[in-house]
Amino acid sequence: MKKPIVKGSIKRRLSALLTIVAAIIAIFLYLLIQSVSRQIAQSSQDNILLASATSIIDSSRFNTGELSIDLPYSSLSMLDTVTDERVFYSIKLDNKFLSGYKFLPKADRFNSNNIAYLSGNFLEQNVRVVTVKRHFSINGQPVALEVSVAQTLNGLTKTLANTSRASLVVGVTFFLIAAALSFILARSAVNPLARLTRSISKRGPKDLRPLATSVPTEMVPLVSSLNSLMLRLEKSLTRSEDFITEAAHRVRTPLTVVRAQAEIILRHLDKPKNRKHIKEIIRAIDESSRAAGQLLDHAMVTLRADNLVLEKVNMNQLISDTVERLQPVADLRDISLQYQFFCQANVVGDTILLQNALYNIIDNAIKYSPVDSTVHTTMLSSKTYIEIKVNDKGPGFTLDEPSRLIERFKRGENVEGIIGSGLGLTIVHEVIQAHKGKLEIKNLVGGGACVSFFLPSH
């Protein structure tokens, strides 16, 4: 059987795709938290700096043309209290330095409210600077008072580092959870396909009923195609079985007529050579007739195995009836048919098929047994199975034959001169398999063969 070309697993592909998406979202989430945290921290610091600068500029007064600033303690202490950072300030009037740190960087990109912000470096430290400008009039001349307040960024950097670690933990946790969910979702997505696979794999080789498994919308065309294929296969198999049945029937009927005529001719011949030729013809007719009969039986078994007519079967009665049917065949070769029951057993099965299977086993035993021997049928039972075994004194099997003889038209190596079609054990195996049983073929110690089958007991 040609193996399918495998191009990866849908579940693995879907899991990988979802995991990649989760990784992208986790990175985005990490960067987003970083950005938002930075903006919030920066905004908080800027608001405090602005409050400090505003309180300083609000404390300025002009008296008789001179500037007076009463530097409030709270204006700078609020920065130190909140963030425990170093704080710097600078006061300038029309760009003329008045007080504070002379070389403190000044923000000069003012907005409409005359407020400007700047991130820079002062005294080898990173600082954040806010500058507030306010216009006054001195002696009729406009002047601009600028107050700059700066604060180091060590605390902000530590805060952002802590936030970065927290956001990293959040991002990694999200990724791990999302990756696990991706695997679960991928498995859930392919579950309908797995159910469909199990539904098909549980079927027997001849079960071609339409699939009725519930599937997502995307899989409906696949199921429809499979059902269409099985319908075509069922029609093809039915036509083939009907052809075999019809052909075997049409062959067997004229063969019976030909054999009868050959028997009549044989009784009127005296020459040994002519009698030998007619006997060979009769033998060939017997082989063809048996093969046709076995083909009919096999076709019947194949058709009924898919639709078993289940009923309660008394196996004791079935064995005794089958033995009685074959007794005339055994008498022709002086073979004794015996049976022994160690239990009373019933099974739920198809009576016709079970009788056909047992008939073939005992018929084979008669066929391969030597003259004046015994074919013994016994039945035993356990809690779960009943066992029916047929022993004969025939030549037995070679080492590799038992597993091979259940194939169609396969016969043993030591059957020369014995009429057979190679379908008997095939029929038996298919019947037992349809009844969820087991067939066992082995040699007996001291010679002979044993064919056993096991059926679930009820």
C-alpha positions in Angstrom: 0.0 0.0 0.0 1.4 3.4 -1.0 2.1 5.6 2.0 0.6 9.1 2.1 2.9 12.1 1.6 3.3 13.7 5.1 3.7 17.5 5.1 3.7 18.3 8.8 1.0 18.3 11.5 -2.0 20.7 11.3 -2.0 20.8 15.1 1.7 21.7 15.3 1.3 24.3 12.6 -1.7 25.9 14.3 0.1 25.7 17.7 3.2 27.4 16.2 1.2 30.1 14.5 -0.8 30.9 17.7 2.4 30.8 19.7 4.0 33.3 17.4 0.9 35.6 17.6 1.1 35.2 21.4 4.8 36.2 21.4 4.1 39.3 19.3 1.2 40.3 21.6 3.4 39.7 24.6 6.2 41.9 23.2 3.6 44.6 22.3 2.1 44.3 25.8 5.6 44.7 27.4 6.4 47.8 25.3 2.9 49.3 25.9 3.3 48.9 29.7 6.8 50.4 29.5 5.5 53.4 27.5 2.5 54.0 29.7 4.5 53.7 32.9 7.2 56.1 31.6 4.5 58.6 30.6 2.7 58.4 34.0 6.0 58.7 35.9 7.1 61.6 33.8 3.8 63.3 34.0 3.8 63.0 37.8 7.3 64.4 38.1 6.4 67.3 35.7 3.3 68.2 37.7 5.4 68.4 40.9 8.1 70.4 39.2 5.5 72.8 37.8 3.8 73.2 41.2 7.2 74.0 42.7 8.1 76.5 40.0 4.7 78.1 40.2 4.8 78.5 44.0 8.2 80.3 43.6 7.0 82.6 40.9 3.8 83.3 42.8 5.9 84.5 45.7 7.6 87.2 43.7 6.6 90.9 44.3 7.7 94.2 42.8 7.9 97.1 45.2 9.1 100.6 44.0 10.7 99.0 40.9 12.5 96.3 42.8 11.9 92.5 42.6 11.3 90.8 45.9 11.0 87.0 46.1 10.3 85.2 49.3 11.4 81.6 48.4 8.8 79.3 50.0 10.3 76.3 51.8 7.5 74.1 50.6 8.3 74.8 46.9 11.5 72.7 47.0 10.8 70.4 49.9 7.8 68.9 48.2 10.2 67.5 45.5 12.6 66.1 48.0 9.8 64.6 50.1 8.1 62.8 47.2 11.1 61.4 45.4 14.1 61.9 47.6 16.1 63.5 44.8 18.4 66.4 44.5 16.6 69.7 43.5 18.0 72.7 41.7 16.5 76.1 40.9 17.3 79.2 38.9 15.6 82.7 38.8 16.3 85.1 36.0 14.8 88.4 35.1 15.1 89.2 31.4 17.8 86.5 31.1 19.7 88.2 33.9 20.6 85.7 36.6 19.3 86.6 40.1 19.4 83.5 42.3 20.0 79.8 42.4 22.2 77.8 40.1 23.5 80.0 37.4 24.3 77.3 34.8 21.1 75.3 35.3 19.8 74.4 31.9 16.7 76.4 30.9 13.8 75.0 28.9 13.0 77.5 26.2 10.2 75.9 24.1 7.3 77.5 25.9 3.7 76.5 25.3 0.8 78.9 25.3 0.8 78.9 29.1 4.5 80.0 29.1 5.6 76.6 30.5 8.5 74.7 29.0 10.0 71.3 29.9 13.5 69.9 29.2 15.4 66.7 30.0 19.1 67.4 30.2 22.4 67.0 32.2 23.5 69.1 35.1 26.5 68.4 37.4 27.0 65.1 35.6 23.5 64.0 36.5 20.4 63.5 34.4 17.8 66.1 35.3 14.3 67.1 34.4 13.8 70.9 34.1 10.6 72.9 34.1 10.7 76.7 33.3 7.8 79.0 34.1 7.8 82.5 32.5 5.7 85.4 33.8 5.6 88.9 32.5 5.6 92.0 34.7 5.7 95.8 34.2 8.4 97.9 36.0 8.2 101.6 35.5 6.1 101.1 32.4 8.6 98.7 30.9 7.7 95.0 30.3 10.0 92.4 31.9 10.0 88.6 31.9 10.6 86.7 35.1 11.7 83.1 34.5 11.9 80.4 37.3 13.4 77.1 36.5 13.2 74.1 38.8 15.1 70.9 38.1 15.2 67.5 39.7 17.5 64.5 39.2 16.1 61.3 37.6 17.6 58.6 39.8 14.4 57.8 41.5 12.5 57.9 38.2 15.0 55.5 36.6 14.7 53.1 39.5 10.9 53.3 39.3 11.0 52.6 35.6 13.4 49.7 36.1 11.1 48.2 38.6 8.2 48.8 36.2 10.2 47.2 33.4 10.8 44.1 35.5 7.1 43.9 36.4 6.1 44.4 32.8 8.5 41.7 31.7 7.0 39.3 34.2 3.5 40.3 32.9 4.7 39.8 29.3 6.3 36.4 30.0 3.3 35.2 32.0 1.0 36.2 29.3 3.1 34.4 26.7 3.2 31.2 28.7 -0.5 31.2 29.3 -1.2 32.1 25.7 1.2 29.4 24.5 -0.6 26.8 26.7 -4.0 28.0 25.4 -2.7 27.9 21.9 -1.9 24.2 22.3 -5.3 23.6 23.8 -7.1 25.6 21.1 -5.1 23.8 18.4 -6.0 20.4 19.8 -9.6 21.5 20.1 -9.5 22.7 16.5 -8.3 19.4 15.1 -10.6 17.3 17.4 -13.3 17.0 14.8 -10.7 15.6 12.4 -9.5 13.2 15.1 -13.1 12.1 15.8 -13.7 11.5 12.1 -10.5 9.5 11.9 -11.5 7.4 14.9 -15.0 6.9 13.4 -13.5 5.5 10.2 -10.7 3.5 11.9 -13.2 1.7 14.2 -15.1 0.3 11.2 -14.6 -3.1 9.8 -13.0 -3.6 6.3 -16.5 -4.0 4.8 -18.4 -1.3 6.7 -19.2 1.3 4.0 -22.1 3.0 5.7 -22.2 6.8 5.2 -20.4 8.8 8.0 -22.8 10.5 10.4 -20.1 12.1 12.6 -20.9 15.8 13.6 -18.2 18.0 12.0 -17.6 21.8 11.6 -18.8 23.5 8.4 -15.3 23.5 6.9 -15.2 19.7 7.0 -18.6 19.1 5.5 -17.2 18.9 1.9 -14.6 16.3 3.1 -17.3 14.1 4.8 -19.5 14.4 1.7 -16.6 13.3 -0.5 -15.9 10.4 1.8 -19.5 9.3 1.8 -19.7 9.6 -2.0 -16.5 7.5 -2.3 -17.9 4.8 0.1 -21.2 4.7 -1.8 -19.3 4.1 -5.0 -17.2 1.4 -3.3 -20.2 -0.3 -1.9 -21.9 -0.4 -5.3 -18.7 -1.7 -6.9 -18.3 -4.4 -4.2 -22.0 -5.4 -4.4 -21.7 -5.7 -8.2 -18.6 -7.9 -7.8 -20.2 -10.1 -5.2 -23.3 -10.5 -7.3 -21.2 -11.3 -10.3 -19.3 -14.0 -8.3 -22.5 -15.4 -6.9 -24.2 -15.6 -10.3 -21.1 -17.0 -12.0 -20.7 -19.7 -9.4 -24.3 -20.6 -9.6 -24.3 -20.8 -13.3 -21.1 -22.8 -13.3 -22.1 -25.3 -10.6 -25.5 -26.3 -12.2 -24.1 -27.5 -15.5 -21.2 -29.1 -13.8 -23.6 -31.3 -11.8 -25.2 -32.4 -15.1 -21.8 -33.1 -16.7 -20.6 -35.1 -13.7 -23.8 -37.2 -13.8 -23.2 -37.9 -17.5 -19.5 -38.8 -16.8 -20.6 -41.3 -14.1 -22.9 -43.0 -16.6 -20.2 -43.2 -19.2 -17.7 -44.5 -16.6 -20.1 -47.5 -15.8 -20.1 -48.5 -19.5 -16.4 -48.4 -20.1 -14.2 -51.4 -19.8 -10.8 -50.2 -20.9 -8.7 -49.1 -17.9 -7.2 -46.2 -19.9 -10.6 -44.8 -20.8 -11.8 -45.3 -17.3 -8.8 -43.4 -16.0 -9.5 -40.4 -18.3 -13.1 -40.3 -17.2 -12.1 -40.4 -13.6 -9.8 -37.5 -14.1 -12.7 -35.6 -15.8 -14.9 -36.4 -12.8 -12.2 -35.2 -10.4 -11.8 -31.9 -12.3 -15.6 -31.5 -12.2 -15.6 -32.1 -8.5 -12.9 -29.5 -7.9 -14.7 -27.0 -10.1 -18.0 -27.7 -8.4 -16.5 -27.4 -4.9 -14.8 -24.1 -5.9 -18.1 -22.8 -7.2 -19.8 -23.8 -4.0 -17.2 -22.2 -1.9 -17.4 -19.0 -3.9 -21.1 -19.0 -3.3 -20.6 -19.5 0.4 -17.9 -16.8 0.5 -20.1 -14.3 -1.3 -22.9 -15.1 1.1 -20.6 -14.7 4.1 -19.3 -11.4 2.8 -22.8 -9.9 2.3 -24.2 -11.2 5.6 -21.2 -10.2 7.6 -22.0 -6.5 7.2 -25.6 -7.0 8.3 -25.7 -9.9 10.8 -29.0 -11.4 11.6 -28.4 -11.6 15.3 -30.3 -14.0 17.5 -29.7 -16.3 20.4 -27.9 -19.4 19.1 -27.8 -22.7 21.1 -24.3 -23.9 20.2 -24.9 -27.4 21.5 -27.7 -27.8 19.0 -25.8 -26.2 16.2 -22.8 -28.5 16.7 -24.9 -31.7 16.8 -26.9 -30.6 13.7 -23.7 -29.8 11.7 -22.1 -33.1 12.7 -25.2 -35.0 11.5 -25.2 -33.2 8.2 -21.6 -34.2 7.6 -21.9 -37.8 8.8 -22.8 -39.2 5.3 -19.6 -37.5 3.9 -17.5 -39.0 6.7 -19.1 -42.5 6.3 -17.8 -42.6 2.7 -14.3 -42.6 4.1 -15.0 -44.6 7.2 -14.3 -41.6 9.4 -16.0 -41.4 12.8 -17.4 -38.0 13.9 -17.6 -37.5 17.6 -18.6 -34.5 19.7 -18.4 -33.8 23.4 -19.9 -30.9 25.4 -18.4 -29.7 28.7 -21.0 -27.0 29.0 -24.3 -25.7 27.8 -23.6 -22.5 25.9 -25.6 -19.8 24.0 -24.1 -17.0 21.9 -25.7 -14.0 20.1 -24.9 -14.3 16.5 -25.9 -15.2 12.9 -27.0 -18.9 12.9 -26.4 -19.4 9.2 -22.9 -17.9 9.3 -21.8 -19.8 12.5 -23.1 -23.1 11.0 -21.3 -22.4 7.8 -18.0 -21.7 9.6 -18.3 -24.9 11.7 -19.3 -26.9 8.6 -16.2 -25.8 6.8 -13.9 -26.7 9.7 -15.3 -30.2 10.1 -15.5 -30.7 6.4 -11.8 -29.8 6.1 -11.0 -32.2 9.0 -12.8 -35.0 7.2 -11.1 -34.2 3.9 -7.6 -34.3 5.3 -8.0 -37.1 7.8 -6.8 -40.7 7.0 -9.4 -43.5 6.5 -10.7 -45.2 9.7 -9.8 -42.2 11.9 -11.8 -39.9 14.2 -12.7 -36.2 14.0 -13.4 -35.0 17.5 -15.4 -31.8 18.2 -15.5 -30.4 21.7 -17.0 -27.3 23.4 -15.7 -25.6 26.6 -16.6 -22.4 28.2 -15.1 -19.7 30.5 -16.5 -16.5 32.0 -16.1 -14.5 28.8 -15.7 -16.9 25.9 -16.8 -20.3 24.7 -14.3 -22.4 22.8 -15.1 -24.9 20.0 -12.3 -27.0 18.7 -12.1 -29.6 16.0 -9.2 -32.2 16.2 -8.3 -34.5 13.4 -5.5 -37.1 12.6 -4.5 -35.4 9.3 -1.0 -34.3 8.2 -1.2 -31.0 10.1 0.4 -27.7 9.0 3.9 -26.5 8.3 5.3 -23.8 10.5 4.3 -20.8 8.5 0.9 -22.0 7.2 -1.5 -21.2 10.0 -1.4 -17.4 9.5 -1.3 -17.8 5.7 -4.2 -20.3 5.3 -6.8 -17.7 6.2 -6.0 -15.8 2.9 -8.1 -16.4 -0.2 -7.2 -19.4 -2.3 -4.2 -20.4 -0.1 -3.8 -24.1 0.5 -1.2 -26.1 2.5 1.8 -27.7 1.0 0.7 -31.3 1.9 -2.7 -31.4 0.1 -1.7 -33.0 -3.2 -4.5 -35.2 -4.5 -7.1 -33.6 -2.2 -9.9 -31.6 -3.7 -10.1 -28.1 -2.3 -10.6 -24.4 -3.2 -8.5 -22.6 -0.6 -11.6 -20.7 0.7 -12.7 -22.8 3.6 -10.6 -21.2 6.4 -11.0 -17.8 4.8 -14.8 -18.1 5.2 -14.3 -19.3 8.8 -12.0 -16.4 9.7 -14.4 -13.8 8.2 -17.4 -15.3 10.1 -15.5 -15.4 13.5 -14.1 -11.9 12.9 -17.7 -10.6 12.2 -18.7 -12.1 15.6 -15.8 -10.4 17.4 -14.2 -13.8 18.1 -10.8 -15.3 17.5 -9.6 -18.2 15.2 -6.7 -20.4 16.3 -4.9 -22.9 14.0 -2.2 -25.3 15.4 -0.7 -28.7 15.2 -1.4 -31.4 17.8 1.4 -33.1 19.8 1.8 -36.6 18.2 0.2 -35.6 14.9 -2.9 -34.1 13.5 -4.3 -30.6 13.5 -6.6 -28.5 15.8 -8.7 -25.7 14.6 -10.4 -23.7 17.4 -12.5 -20.6 17.5 -13.6 -18.5 20.4 -16.9 -16.5 20.7 -18.0 -14.1 23.4 -20.4 -16.0 25.7 -23.8 -14.6 26.9 
